Amino acid sequence: MHDEVMRAADALVAAFGEGRLDDYFAAFAPDATFVFHTTSERLSSTADYRALWDRWVAEDEFRVLSCTSTDRLVQLLGDSAVFTHLVETTVSTTAGAETTHERETIVFRRQTHGHWLAVHEHLSAAPGTTTATAMPTTTATSTETER
């Protein structure tokens, strides 16, 4: 099961990094929740997150330029799993390109047909860093092996 969760995380990460937003958001359950240090409120559904993302694009021309995921760990908890990693992401907005250093937790739940969907995402600034952008830079495009 560890490998299945890692594949689900890799697919989510790849979709984000490649700008395949439909695939990215499909990696989350409809009732997934999101907590980002760059937003003042918890997002209570994937639809809420997608609407916020679309607003960033419309208002600030938000797009991901590059990302790296490191220090990856999967913890299995029955039909749930916790994936944690460090994320370095460069985004572009109307303000220019900015790089953030963050850590992220994604909780996955195994569906009845065996597929793993993300049900919660939490993003925080990595200790000792500051975040230059006002938008979360959730997942990554390139990965390094687990430590």
ChimeraX commands (.cxc) that place a marker at each C-alpha (Angstrom):
marker #1 position 0.00,0.00,0.00 radius 0.5
marker #1 position 2.92,2.34,0.64 radius 0.5
marker #1 position 3.76,2.33,-3.08 radius 0.5
marker #1 position 0.12,2.97,-4.02 radius 0.5
marker #1 position -0.02,6.05,-1.81 radius 0.5
marker #1 position 3.31,7.30,-3.18 radius 0.5
marker #1 position 1.98,6.85,-6.74 radius 0.5
marker #1 position -1.15,8.83,-5.82 radius 0.5
marker #1 position 1.02,11.59,-4.33 radius 0.5
marker #1 position 3.30,11.56,-7.40 radius 0.5
marker #1 position 0.29,11.84,-9.72 radius 0.5
marker #1 position -1.09,14.78,-7.73 radius 0.5
marker #1 position 2.33,16.45,-7.73 radius 0.5
marker #1 position 2.86,15.90,-11.46 radius 0.5
marker #1 position -0.56,17.27,-12.37 radius 0.5
marker #1 position 0.10,20.41,-10.31 radius 0.5
marker #1 position 3.54,20.97,-11.76 radius 0.5
marker #1 position 2.46,20.38,-15.33 radius 0.5
marker #1 position -0.49,22.73,-15.07 radius 0.5
marker #1 position -3.04,19.95,-15.59 radius 0.5
marker #1 position -5.50,21.54,-13.21 radius 0.5
marker #1 position -8.41,19.22,-13.97 radius 0.5
marker #1 position -6.20,16.23,-13.09 radius 0.5
marker #1 position -4.79,18.04,-10.06 radius 0.5
marker #1 position -8.18,18.86,-8.58 radius 0.5
marker #1 position -9.50,15.37,-9.47 radius 0.5
marker #1 position -6.83,13.96,-7.13 radius 0.5
marker #1 position -8.87,15.38,-4.22 radius 0.5
marker #1 position -12.17,14.11,-2.85 radius 0.5
marker #1 position -15.01,16.60,-3.40 radius 0.5
marker #1 position -15.25,17.14,0.38 radius 0.5
marker #1 position -11.50,17.60,0.90 radius 0.5
marker #1 position -10.41,20.43,3.15 radius 0.5
marker #1 position -7.46,22.77,2.70 radius 0.5
marker #1 position -5.49,24.85,5.21 radius 0.5
marker #1 position -2.90,27.22,3.76 radius 0.5
marker #1 position -0.80,29.68,5.74 radius 0.5
marker #1 position -1.39,32.21,2.97 radius 0.5
marker #1 position -5.19,32.29,3.28 radius 0.5
marker #1 position -7.20,33.46,6.27 radius 0.5
marker #1 position -9.85,30.74,6.12 radius 0.5
marker #1 position -10.03,26.98,5.82 radius 0.5
marker #1 position -11.35,25.91,2.42 radius 0.5
marker #1 position -14.15,23.38,2.96 radius 0.5
marker #1 position -14.23,21.68,-0.44 radius 0.5
marker #1 position -12.26,21.07,-3.57 radius 0.5
marker #1 position -14.73,23.32,-5.41 radius 0.5
marker #1 position -13.91,26.17,-3.01 radius 0.5
marker #1 position -10.19,25.68,-3.65 radius 0.5
marker #1 position -10.69,25.56,-7.42 radius 0.5
marker #1 position -12.71,28.79,-7.30 radius 0.5
marker #1 position -9.95,30.48,-5.30 radius 0.5
marker #1 position -7.31,29.21,-7.74 radius 0.5
marker #1 position -9.33,30.53,-10.69 radius 0.5
marker #1 position -9.54,33.91,-8.94 radius 0.5
marker #1 position -5.73,34.00,-8.52 radius 0.5
marker #1 position -5.34,33.31,-12.22 radius 0.5
marker #1 position -7.89,35.95,-13.22 radius 0.5
marker #1 position -6.62,38.64,-10.85 radius 0.5
marker #1 position -2.87,37.96,-10.73 radius 0.5
marker #1 position -2.07,35.68,-13.70 radius 0.5
marker #1 position -0.93,33.05,-11.18 radius 0.5
marker #1 position 0.98,30.07,-12.57 radius 0.5
marker #1 position 3.52,27.59,-11.31 radius 0.5
marker #1 position 6.95,27.80,-12.95 radius 0.5
marker #1 position 8.87,25.10,-11.09 radius 0.5
marker #1 position 8.66,22.96,-7.98 radius 0.5
marker #1 position 10.75,20.45,-6.11 radius 0.5
marker #1 position 9.47,17.96,-3.53 radius 0.5
marker #1 position 11.98,16.50,-1.05 radius 0.5
marker #1 position 12.07,14.70,2.29 radius 0.5
marker #1 position 9.03,12.61,1.37 radius 0.5
marker #1 position 7.39,10.29,3.87 radius 0.5
marker #1 position 4.27,8.10,3.75 radius 0.5
marker #1 position 2.67,6.88,6.98 radius 0.5
marker #1 position -0.01,4.20,6.55 radius 0.5
marker #1 position -2.97,4.25,8.93 radius 0.5
marker #1 position -5.35,1.56,7.68 radius 0.5
marker #1 position -7.49,3.05,4.92 radius 0.5
marker #1 position -5.85,6.44,5.46 radius 0.5
marker #1 position -2.31,7.62,4.85 radius 0.5
marker #1 position -0.35,10.75,5.64 radius 0.5
marker #1 position 2.11,12.07,3.06 radius 0.5
marker #1 position 4.54,14.79,4.15 radius 0.5
marker #1 position 7.25,16.58,2.20 radius 0.5
marker #1 position 9.18,19.80,1.77 radius 0.5
marker #1 position 8.28,21.95,-1.22 radius 0.5
marker #1 position 10.28,24.61,-3.04 radius 0.5
marker #1 position 8.07,26.30,-5.60 radius 0.5
marker #1 position 8.57,29.18,-7.99 radius 0.5
marker #1 position 5.42,30.92,-9.17 radius 0.5
marker #1 position 4.74,33.76,-11.51 radius 0.5
marker #1 position 2.19,36.52,-10.94 radius 0.5
marker #1 position 1.76,40.06,-12.19 radius 0.5
marker #1 position 4.29,40.99,-9.47 radius 0.5
marker #1 position 6.94,38.73,-11.04 radius 0.5
marker #1 position 8.50,35.39,-10.14 radius 0.5
marker #1 position 8.86,34.38,-6.50 radius 0.5
marker #1 position 10.13,31.25,-4.76 radius 0.5
marker #1 position 8.67,29.80,-1.58 radius 0.5
marker #1 position 9.97,27.14,0.81 radius 0.5
marker #1 position 7.16,25.27,2.50 radius 0.5
marker #1 position 6.24,22.00,4.12 radius 0.5
marker #1 position 3.09,20.17,3.28 radius 0.5
marker #1 position 0.92,17.39,4.65 radius 0.5
marker #1 position -1.60,15.60,2.44 radius 0.5
marker #1 position -3.95,13.04,3.97 radius 0.5
marker #1 position -5.16,10.31,1.61 radius 0.5
marker #1 position -8.12,7.95,2.03 radius 0.5
marker #1 position -8.45,4.66,0.17 radius 0.5
marker #1 position -11.69,4.50,-1.79 radius 0.5
marker #1 position -13.84,1.37,-1.98 radius 0.5
marker #1 position -12.34,0.47,-5.38 radius 0.5
marker #1 position -8.79,0.78,-3.97 radius 0.5
marker #1 position -7.91,4.20,-5.44 radius 0.5
marker #1 position -6.36,6.75,-3.05 radius 0.5
marker #1 position -7.82,10.29,-3.00 radius 0.5
marker #1 position -6.51,13.26,-1.04 radius 0.5
marker #1 position -8.96,14.38,1.65 radius 0.5
marker #1 position -6.95,17.10,3.38 radius 0.5
marker #1 position -4.02,19.33,2.55 radius 0.5
marker #1 position -2.11,21.54,4.98 radius 0.5
marker #1 position 0.63,23.91,3.83 radius 0.5
marker #1 position 2.92,25.93,6.08 radius 0.5
marker #1 position 6.04,28.01,5.65 radius 0.5
marker #1 position 9.21,26.02,6.25 radius 0.5
marker #1 position 10.93,27.03,9.49 radius 0.5
marker #1 position 13.38,29.88,9.06 radius 0.5
marker #1 position 11.90,31.03,5.76 radius 0.5
marker #1 position 9.51,33.70,4.68 radius 0.5
marker #1 position 6.91,33.32,1.97 radius 0.5
marker #1 position 7.06,35.98,-0.68 radius 0.5
marker #1 position 3.80,35.19,-2.44 radius 0.5
marker #1 position 0.21,35.58,-1.28 radius 0.5
marker #1 position -0.92,32.30,-2.83 radius 0.5
marker #1 position -0.26,28.73,-1.71 radius 0.5
marker #1 position 2.13,26.77,-3.86 radius 0.5
marker #1 position 0.73,23.43,-2.98 radius 0.5
marker #1 position 2.52,20.56,-4.62 radius 0.5
marker #1 position 5.60,19.84,-6.64 radius 0.5
marker #1 position 6.71,18.72,-10.07 radius 0.5
marker #1 position 10.01,17.01,-9.45 radius 0.5
marker #1 position 10.73,14.68,-6.62 radius 0.5
marker #1 position 13.74,13.25,-4.88 radius 0.5
marker #1 position 13.75,9.85,-3.26 radius 0.5
marker #1 position 12.55,9.48,0.28 radius 0.5
marker #1 position 15.06,10.13,3.03 radius 0.5
marker link #1:1,2 radius 0.2
marker link #1:2,3 radius 0.2
marker link #1:3,4 radius 0.2
marker link #1:4,5 radius 0.2
marker link #1:5,6 radius 0.2
marker link #1:6,7 radius 0.2
marker link #1:7,8 radius 0.2
marker link #1:8,9 radius 0.2
marker link #1:9,10 radius 0.2
marker link #1:10,11 radius 0.2
marker link #1:11,12 radius 0.2
marker link #1:12,13 radius 0.2
marker link #1:13,14 radius 0.2
marker link #1:14,15 radius 0.2
marker link #1:15,16 radius 0.2
marker link #1:16,17 radius 0.2
marker link #1:17,18 radius 0.2
marker link #1:18,19 radius 0.2
marker link #1:19,20 radius 0.2
marker link #1:20,21 radius 0.2
marker link #1:21,22 radius 0.2
marker link #1:22,23 radius 0.2
marker link #1:23,24 radius 0.2
marker link #1:24,25 radius 0.2
marker link #1:25,26 radius 0.2
marker link #1:26,27 radius 0.2
marker link #1:27,28 radius 0.2
marker link #1:28,29 radius 0.2
marker link #1:29,30 radius 0.2
marker link #1:30,31 radius 0.2
marker link #1:31,32 radius 0.2
marker link #1:32,33 radius 0.2
marker link #1:33,34 radius 0.2
marker link #1:34,35 radius 0.2
marker link #1:35,36 radius 0.2
marker link #1:36,37 radius 0.2
marker link #1:37,38 radius 0.2
marker link #1:38,39 radius 0.2
marker link #1:39,40 radius 0.2
marker link #1:40,41 radius 0.2
marker link #1:41,42 radius 0.2
marker link #1:42,43 radius 0.2
marker link #1:43,44 radius 0.2
marker link #1:44,45 radius 0.2
marker link #1:45,46 radius 0.2
marker link #1:46,47 radius 0.2
marker link #1:47,48 radius 0.2
marker link #1:48,49 radius 0.2
marker link #1:49,50 radius 0.2
marker link #1:50,51 radius 0.2
marker link #1:51,52 radius 0.2
marker link #1:52,53 radius 0.2
marker link #1:53,54 radius 0.2
marker link #1:54,55 radius 0.2
marker link #1:55,56 radius 0.2
marker link #1:56,57 radius 0.2
marker link #1:57,58 radius 0.2
marker link #1:58,59 radius 0.2
marker link #1:59,60 radius 0.2
marker link #1:60,61 radius 0.2
marker link #1:61,62 radius 0.2
marker link #1:62,63 radius 0.2
marker link #1:63,64 radius 0.2
marker link #1:64,65 radius 0.2
marker link #1:65,66 radius 0.2
marker link #1:66,67 radius 0.2
marker link #1:67,68 radius 0.2
marker link #1:68,69 radius 0.2
marker link #1:69,70 radius 0.2
marker link #1:70,71 radius 0.2
marker link #1:71,72 radius 0.2
marker link #1:72,73 radius 0.2
marker link #1:73,74 radius 0.2
marker link #1:74,75 radius 0.2
marker link #1:75,76 radius 0.2
marker link #1:76,77 radius 0.2
marker link #1:77,78 radius 0.2
marker link #1:78,79 radius 0.2
marker link #1:79,80 radius 0.2
marker link #1:80,81 radius 0.2
marker link #1:81,82 radius 0.2
marker link #1:82,83 radius 0.2
marker link #1:83,84 radius 0.2
marker link #1:84,85 radius 0.2
marker link #1:85,86 radius 0.2
marker link #1:86,87 radius 0.2
marker link #1:87,88 radius 0.2
marker link #1:88,89 radius 0.2
marker link #1:89,90 radius 0.2
marker link #1:90,91 radius 0.2
marker link #1:91,92 radius 0.2
marker link #1:92,93 radius 0.2
marker link #1:93,94 radius 0.2
marker link #1:94,95 radius 0.2
marker link #1:95,96 radius 0.2
marker link #1:96,97 radius 0.2
marker link #1:97,98 radius 0.2
marker link #1:98,99 radius 0.2
marker link #1:99,100 radius 0.2
marker link #1:100,101 radius 0.2
marker link #1:101,102 radius 0.2
marker link #1:102,103 radius 0.2
marker link #1:103,104 radius 0.2
marker link #1:104,105 radius 0.2
marker link #1:105,106 radius 0.2
marker link #1:106,107 radius 0.2
marker link #1:107,108 radius 0.2
marker link #1:108,109 radius 0.2
marker link #1:109,110 radius 0.2
marker link #1:110,111 radius 0.2
marker link #1:111,112 radius 0.2
marker link #1:112,113 radius 0.2
marker link #1:113,114 radius 0.2
marker link #1:114,115 radius 0.2
marker link #1:115,116 radius 0.2
marker link #1:116,117 radius 0.2
marker link #1:117,118 radius 0.2
marker link #1:118,119 radius 0.2
marker link #1:119,120 radius 0.2
marker link #1:120,121 radius 0.2
marker link #1:121,122 radius 0.2
marker link #1:122,123 radius 0.2
marker link #1:123,124 radius 0.2
marker link #1:124,125 radius 0.2
marker link #1:125,126 radius 0.2
marker link #1:126,127 radius 0.2
marker link #1:127,128 radius 0.2
marker link #1:128,129 radius 0.2
marker link #1:129,130 radius 0.2
marker link #1:130,131 radius 0.2
marker link #1:131,132 radius 0.2
marker link #1:132,133 radius 0.2
marker link #1:133,134 radius 0.2
marker link #1:134,135 radius 0.2
marker link #1:135,136 radius 0.2
marker link #1:136,137 radius 0.2
marker link #1:137,138 radius 0.2
marker link #1:138,139 radius 0.2
marker link #1:139,140 radius 0.2
marker link #1:140,141 radius 0.2
marker link #1:141,142 radius 0.2
marker link #1:142,143 radius 0.2
marker link #1:143,144 radius 0.2
marker link #1:144,145 radius 0.2
marker link #1:145,146 radius 0.2
marker link #1:146,147 radius 0.2
view
